[in-house]
């Protein structure tokens, strides 16, 4: 089905404004900027993709069902196996501003994109948000968790969002922790620091609390080595890595499975800051 696109302006700050109105103008996207009839100039057209190739300033919807859609796509970005989209309720589109992405490679040679993250920065009304989708270093050997810690710290250090505002007066976040709300999710690859046999025994007992006490990410966070001050939701489910396709059995545990047996773990998680 053909898609109809509406361009969004990356920055809402007008070139000329009185100082008293700067706060509102900087964070509010005038409704006309989200209209289909908005005829953006060539400069805006060139800015619809950032240096990583992200679609930044287009809202996509199906023309035949536009009035029925509850959400609009505002960002779409892929880096090797990492893929991020951000969808916004259509009534909020006009209030989205300062939309930017950043991609950091942490894979082969410490720079390729098979590991790393995609980060999205945006404002909704007067609140700034940052979403980080990451795929951290793999490995189950003792000490591999420190490589994952290093990935997190380097992502925080290297991520820098471009400055789009035309005027000074209010600082728009350029680093991850400068945002009002930060959500970090993805395949963080932290393991459970137990043998396969001990992990399976606790799984059989549905003893999530005992398993979680041995979760590498919890251990590293409690020690203050990574994600200090961040929060994770309560775990109410068994480790999700790695099930066989269309099965409740973990990979490598059945006679018909040709997958390598791995110790189950909560690889995929979500953290929030502030």
Secondary structure by P-SEA (a helix, b strand, c coil): cbbbbbbbbcccccccccccaaaaaacccccccccccccccaaaaaaccccccccccbbbbcccccccccccccbbbbcccbbbbbbccccccccccccbbbbbbcccccccccccbbbbbbbcccbbbbbbbbccccccccaaaaaaaaaaaaaaacbbbbbcccccccccccccccccbbbbbccccccccccaaaaaaaaaacaaaaaaaacaaaaaaaaccccccccccccccccccccccccccccccccccccccccccccccccccc
